[in-house]
Amino acid sequence: MRKVLLATYLGSAAALAVGSASANDELIKMSQNPKDWVMPAGDYANTRYSKLNQINAQNVGKLQVAWTFSTGVLRGHEGGPLIIGNMMYVHTPFPNKVYAIDLSNENKIVWRYEPKQDPNVIPVMCCDTVNRGLSYGDGKIILHQADTNLVALDAKTGQVAWSATNGNPAKGETGTSAALVVKDKVMVGISGGEFGVQCHLTAYDLKTGKQAWRAYSEGPDDQIKVDPVKTTALGKPVGADSSLKTWQGDQWKIGGGCTWGWISYDPALNLVYYGSGNPSTWNPKQRPGDNKWSMTIFARDADTGMAKWVYQMTPHDEWDYDGVNEMILTDQQINGQPRKLLTHFDRNGLAYTMDRETGELLVAEKYDPKVNWTSGVDMDKNSPTYGRPKVVAQYSTEHGGEDKNTKGICPAALGTKDEQPAAYSPDTQLFYVPTNHVCMDYEPFKVSYTAGQPYVGATLSMYPPQGESHMGNFIAWDNKTGKIVWSNKEQFSVWSGALATAGGVVFYGTLEGYLKAVDAKSGKELYKFKTPSGIIGNVTTYENNGKQYVAVLSGVGGWAGIGLAAGLTDPTAGLGAVGGYAALSNYTALGGTLTVFSLPN
């Protein structure tokens, strides 16, 4: 059944590509070759699954370091390399260098791109100077720079083919996300929710860089690209002014809802999927209403940007639970019926399984038992609060009000999972999820808006759940039942992206710097190796010259490692992360290294 479903998904994708003159036939075909890694998540479905099986559960314990590469940059290294034929493309945090490496010629650097960016962008980058990776299409490497310039580089020479300005750092708009090439367009989000940005997803022409469409997260219907009748939320039309009605006055203009997470795409439905982040400010008292469409899953037409359906996971967010995490697309059976599914592990601690064609909500369950701000989602379709989380008053920062420190909220603002992407194996039909096991105290306060200045309005402290000392788990999740199958404890949050393989092995990295391999069925640890710095990058695999390799960027940083990355010591700095992860400095230090593993000859 697995092969049939996978073949159906890929077959329908290929058929649609052939039928559309603008479709990027090359990219769809390339993404089906497991020897390469041509998209940030490996495929349009964001599964982070590889069919390669030379490295398997029986021999993974013999892995050795094959080669390493220093990026020459400190700070947090998120994302991972692209592998296209014999070429590897490696990116760095600010200043966003790109290296093209020839894997068939002693890993020679063929070209490097070193953009000149104004360092004044650094102070307006919320949670480290990270970049989540490169994309490829039409012979171009696509980079979203910190200064929001979207740059297309000739894959062979590194020369700039075109550049487009996606935002304005003077307003707090920055670029940290990986773009996605879909057909004849490049789609990319924007960062800046902590600076009161009105955030958006934008599509640019792949050949010229000209803007094709832009869809904001909040505002008038024409700006957010919703049709009052045709766009649905849980099966019902959203109605006119669906966003404006949930904001006070013009507050939507500084409403946040940023889009710095991952984008996925279903070629058969021609829909792109992504999430919007927290509303601005973090003080919920200053923005009454549901604040739509922040904290929302969007399904949009790839050609026009029009929203087919939306689902707001955390209305009137009171905890900074950004909804930007990846949407993983699978074809599975539920109750004996084949369904086109979307699975999303939200920062709010709830894992959602939805019908990606209609937006129907099928499952919504806690994927960390310590989640306490909600007792669960109302799943009664006849209820007036259907689809909404039931908020527990004790952990409501709105209920406590301004200048009241609400204690013991689980999860913390960085969520049960942040942007670190999960993986899905069609072999086990399980999802492998890197998680944070962290709670917080949260005190909102009144804040005024000034363009380009922080617009946060809350003080936080973070710590493990009461009576526990570990701050992370790596779990296997069944999206059909909404249950944890197995869970491995980690001392710190698991801030790396996972990789599942046909060899029955799942890989992930730890903040101390270990690359780990575990058995896909049982979670048993099969291998670990300490890399030079903490890992917040995503594990990638590829084949070159008949041999399978596993690659991961190490370089501690990101929100969890911001204390180390930026040299901060105040426990409440880094939006509360510095104190929570203070012990991390006992286990790792700054660095920027790509480490590549293989089996011995």
N, C-alpha and C positions, 0 to 999 in steps of 0.2 A: 504493500500500500504506500509506503514511504516513497518508493521510486516513482510510482504512478503519479502521486501528488506533486512531487518535485518536477517531474517531466511535464505535467500539465501546466504548472506555473511558468516554467521556462519556455515551454512550447507556445503558450499563449503570448508570452512576451515577444518571442521571436516573430510570431505571426503578425502581431500588431506593428512591429518594427518594419517589416517588409511592406505592410500596407500603408505606411505613412512616409511620404517623401522626405520629411524633415527629421525622421527618427535617426538616432545615432546608432545605426546598425552595428558599426564596428565595436562600440563600447559594450553593447549587450552580448555580442559574441565573445569578446575578450573576458567579460566577467564570468563566463561559464568555463574558462580554462583555469583549473585549480593551481597550475604552476605559477600563475601570476596573482597579484593583488592590486587590482586596478581602481578600486574605490575605497573611500575611508573605512567602510565596514565590510569590504570584501564583495558585497553584492547589494543590489537595490533593496532587497528585503531586510537589510541590516542584521542578518543572522550571525555574522562573524563565525561561519562554519566553513571548514575546508574539507574537500574530498580526499586530500592527500592522506595516505596511511602508512607510508614507509616508517615513520615514527609511530609506535603503537604502545599499548599498555604493557606489553611484554618487554619492550626494549628501551623505553623512554628513560629508564634509570641509568642508561649508559651515555646519555647526552654529554657532549663536551663543547667548550667554547671553540667555534671555528674561526671567528675573527671579530675584531672590535673596531669602532670608529668614534673618535672624539668629535663632538659638534663644535667645540670651541666657545660654547655659550653656557652660562650658568642659568639659574631660575628653573621653573618647572617645565619638564618635557612631556606634554600630553600628545595624544595621537600616535601615529606610527608611519613607517615608510610605505611608499607605493613601489611595486615591482612590476615592470613591464618588459617582458622579454629578458634580455641580459642587462637591463638598466634598473637601478634602484634610485629612488628620489627621496632624500631625507630632508626634513625641515627642522627648524629650531624655534624656541620662544623669541621674543623681541631681541634683536632686530629682524627676526624672521628670515634667516639665511636659508637657502635651498642648495643642496648638493646633489649633483647627478653622478652616480657611481657605476662604473662598468664592472659588472660581476664576473665577466669572462676575461678580464685583463687585470688580475691582481687587485681588484677593487679600486682601480684608478679613478681619481676625480676628473670627470670629463669636462664639467663646467660647474661654476658656483654663481649664485645670485645673492648679492648683498645689498639690499635696498637702503637708501639713506632716508631715515625717518626722524622726525622731530622727537627728541626724548621727552618732551612735555606730554606725550601721550601716556607715558608710564604711570604718572600719578592718577590718571582717570581710568586705569584698568583695575576693575574691582578686586579681583582675587588672584593676583600674580599675572605675569606677562606672557601667559600661555598662548599656544596656537594648537588647534586640534587636527591640523593636517592638510594635505594637498589633495587635489582631484585631477583627473585626466580626461581629456576628450579632444577629438579633432587635432591630434598631434600637439596638444598644448598641456602644460602643467599649470593648474589654477591655484593661486595663493591668495588668501584673504589676509592682508597685512594688519598689524595693530592699528595703523592710522586709518583704517577702513578702505584703503585702496585695494580693489580686486584686480589682480594682475594675472595676465595670461602669458606664460613663457613658452617659447619654442622648445619642445621636449628634446630636440637634438642639439640645440646651440645655447639655450638659456636666454636668448634675446627676447626682449619684451615685445609681444605681438600687439597687445593693447592693455590699457589700464582704465578702470572706471572707479569713481569715487562713490562709496556706498554710505558715507556718513560724515559727521563733523566732530572731531575730538574736542573742540572748544565747547560743545554742548554735552560732552561726556559720552559720545558715541565712539565705540572702539570695535575692532575686529579680532575675535578669538576663535571663531568657528571654522570648520571645514565646509567648503562649498560642495554642491553636488551637481554634476552634469546630467541633465535630463533632456534627451532628444537634442534640439538645437539651442538649448538654453543652459545657463549656469545659474543655480539658485543658491542664495546665501542670506543668512540672517544678520543680526546686529546685536552688540552688547551695550549695556548702559542703564540697566534697570535701577541701579543704585544712584543714578544721576538724573532721574526723572525724564528719561528719553521716551518718546512715543515710538515704540519699536515696530519692526516690519520684517517680512520676508520679501526679497526682491529677486526678480529673474532678469538676467542679462543675455543678450545675443552671444552665442558661443564664438561666432566668427568675428564680430565687430566690437563687442563690449557695450553696445547700446542698450539702454534699459528697455525691457519688454513690458514688464508690469511690476507693480509694488502693492503689497497687501499689508496694511497696518493691523496691529492686534486689537486696537480700540479706536473708537471714533465713529463718524458717520458711515452709513452703509456703503457709499461709493468708495470711501477710503479703505474700509476693511474688506471690501469685495464680498459682500454677502447679498443674496437675494432674499427679501423678506418672506417670500412664498416658497421658493425652491430650496433654499438652504435650511437644513433641519438640525434640531438638537433633540436627541433621544426620540427621533421619529416625527417630531412636530415642527412646523415652520417656525423660524426664529422671530418672525414679525418685524415690522418697521422699527428702526432706531433701537435695535436690540442691545447695542452697546451704550449709546448715549443715555438711555433711560436708567442705567445702573451707575452713573457717575454724577457727581454734584457739579453743576455749572460746566466750566471748561476744563475741569480737572483731568479729563481724558488726554488732554494735550501733553501732559507730563506723567502719563499713566503707566509707563513701564511696559510689562508684557513682552520682555525681550526674547530673542529667538536664536540664542547662541548654541543651541544643542544640535542634534543630528537630524538629518532629513532622510526619509525613505520614499520609495516610489514603486507603485504597482503598474507595470506597462499595460497590462490587460485592461485595467480600469482607467488608466491615464490619470491617476491621482497621486499627488505627493502628500506626505504625512509629516507633521512636525508638531512640537509643543511650544506654547508661549509661557513666559516666566512670571515672576511676581509683579503685582501692581506696586506703583510708587505712591507714597512712602511706605516704609515698614510699620509706621504707626497707623493702625487700622481706624482709629478715631477720626483721622483727618480725611478719610475717603469713604464715607458711608455708601452702602450699596454693594451689589455683587461684583462690581468692577469688571464687567465683561469687555473684551474676551481675553483677559489675562488668565493664566493657569488653565489653558485650554488645549485640547487636541484638535488640530485642524486637518481636514481632508480637502485639498484644493485641486482643481483642474490644472494640469501642468501647462496647458497652452495659454489659458486666460487668467489664471490665479483665482477664479471664482470659487468660493467655498461650497462644497457639496454638503458637508455636515460638520458640526462642531460639538464638542462636549467639554463643559467646564468642570474640572475635577475638584477644585478648591475655591468655591465662590467666596468673595470677600476675604482673601487670604490674610491670616493674622500672624503667620509664622515664617514668612519667606520660603514657602515650599514651591520653588520654581517648577514648572511643568515641562521643562525642555528635554528631558531624557528621551532616548531613542524609542521609536516605534518599530517593533519587530514583526514582520509579516510572515505568516505561515498558513499553509492549507492543511487543516486537520479535521478530524471528525469529533463532533460533540453530540452526544445522545444518538449516535449512529448515523448522523447526518453530516456530509462534508460541508465545511464552512471556510470562508475566506476570513482569516482572523488577523487581528492586530493586538499585540501584547505590549504593555507599557508598564514599567516599574517607576512609579512617580516618587519624587522627593517626599511627598506627604506620607509615605509608608504603606501606600495601597498599591497593589498590582492589579491592573485592569486587563481583561480580555474582552475585545469588542469585535463585532462584525465590521470589517474594514470597508465593505461596500455600502452599508446602510447607517453605520454608527450606532447600531444596537449594542447596549451594554449587557454582557453575558456573565462576567465574573468581576467582582471587586472585593479583594481580601487583603488583610495585612500580611506583609511578607517579612515582618519582624514582630514577634509576639509582644514586644515592649511598647509598640505604638499605642499611645494613650489619649491623644488629643481628640480622637473620634472613637465612637463605639462601633462604627461601621457605616456602610452606605445603604441608604433606603433603596431596596430592590423591588418594592411593590409598585408595579406599573400604574396602579390606580391611585397611588398616593400623590398628594400635591407636592410632596418633597422628593418624588422619585428621582434617583440618581444623585442626590445630594448627600454629603457626609453628615452624620449626626455628631455635632460638636459637643464635647464634654466641657461644661461651664468652668470646672476647676482649672482647665488648661487653656482657656480662651483668653488671649491677651486683650481682646476687645472688652470682655466682661470685667477684667481687672482694671482696665483703663490706663490713662496716661500716668506715668511716674509710679506705677505699681509693678513690682518685680514678680511676675508669675513664674513659679518654680516647678522644676521636675517635668517639663514638657518633653515628650518623646514622639518623634525624633527631634534632633536639633535642626536648626535652619539649613544645615547642609544636607539634610534629608536622610532617609534610610538608604538611598542611593543618589549620588550626584550624577554628573555627566559620564562617569566611567561606564562604558557600554557592556551590557550583558551579551551572552551568546546563546544560540539555540542549536541543538543537534537533532536532525530528523531521525537519527538512528535510535535515540532514547526518547524522543519527543519531550525532552526536558530543557528548561532554560537555566543557564548558569550565571548567577548574579553576584557581582561584587557589592558588598553592602557596608554601610556605616551603622554602628551600634552605639549611638551617641544621643544624649539628652541635653536639655538646656534650661537656663533661666533667661527670661526675656522681659525687658523693661522698655515699653514705648515712651517716647517723649515728643513734644511738639517741635516741628522743624519747618523752616521756611525754604522755599525753592529759589535757588539762584543758578542760572545756566552754567554748567561746567563744574559745579560744586556738589559734593556728596549730598544726597537727599534720602538719608536712611531713616533717622528718627527712632532708633532703638539701640539699647545696649544689651549685649549677650554674654553669657558664659556657657561653656560646654564641658561635658564630662560623661563617663560611662554610666549606664543605668545603675540605679541604687543596688548595692550589694555585689556588683560585678566589676571586673577590672579590664576586660577586653573591650575594644572599641570597634571591632569589625567581625563580620562573618562572610564566608563564601558559601553560597547556598545553591542547591538544585531545586527548581520550582516546577510544579505541574500547573500549567495555565488553564487546564480544563476543569480542575477541581479547586484551584486556588489554595494549594497546600505545599508546604516545604517537604521535600523528599529526603534530603540530607543537608546538614549544615556543619561547616568547619569553622572553628573559632580562630580569629587573628588578633594579635595584640593591638594593632592599630587598624583604622579603617582600610578596607581594600579599595584603593583609589586607581587601580589599573583596569583596563578593559580586558575582558575574557576572550578566549579563543577555544572553540570546540572543533574536533577533527574526527575524520572517519576512522582514525586509529583507536578510537575509544578513549582518547585523552583530552582533558581540558586544562588549559594553561591560564595562569594569571600572575600578576606581580604584587608585591607588598610594599608598604611605605618604608620598611627597613631596607628594601632593596633585593628581596628574594624573587627570582622567577620560580614558580612552583608548577608542577604537573600533577594532576590528580585523576583517578579513575572516574570516567564519566558516569558509571552506574552506581558506584559506592561512595565516591568522594575520597577514597583512600589516597594518601599522599604517596606519589611514586618517585618524585625527584624534586630537588630544590638546589638553587645555586645563587650565591650572593653576588649581585652586580655592584658596580662602583658607587651607586647612589640609590636613593629611594625611587621606586617605580610608580609613576603615575601615567605612564604611556600604555598603549594598547598592544597586546601580543599579536604578531602577524606570522604567517607561514608562507613559504613559497618553495618552488623546486628550480634548481639550476644545475644543468649538466647531469641530469639523472639523480640528483641528490636533494632530499628535503631538508630545509632549514627552518628554524624558528628564530624570529627577531623581536627584540623589544628595546625601546628607549628607556634609559634610566636617567634621572635628574629630578631630585626631590623638589617639590613646590606645589603649585595649585593652592586651593583654599586650605586644605588640611596642612600643607607644608609651608604656608606663607610666612610663618615665623622664621624658619630657617632661610627661605628664599630671599626675604626682604630684610633680614636682620632685626626683626621686631621682638620686643620682650614684654611689653605691657600685656597682661593676661587677657584683657578685653579687646586688644588690637586684632586686626584681621577679622573683624566682625565676630569676635569670640573664639576664633580658632587657635590663637597663639597660646592661650592658657590650656586649652583642651589637649593640644598635641605637644606640650612643652617637653615631654620625655623623648620625643622623636630624635632630638639632637644627640642622645646617648647612643644611637644605633646607626646613624648615617650622616653624611655631609654632602654639600653641594657638588654637582657634577653634571656633565652632559655627555652621555655615551650610548651608542648603539651597540648592543651585544647580540651576536648571532651564534646560534647553537646548531650542531648536527651530530649524527651518530658517527662513531669512529670508522675509519676506512676498513 
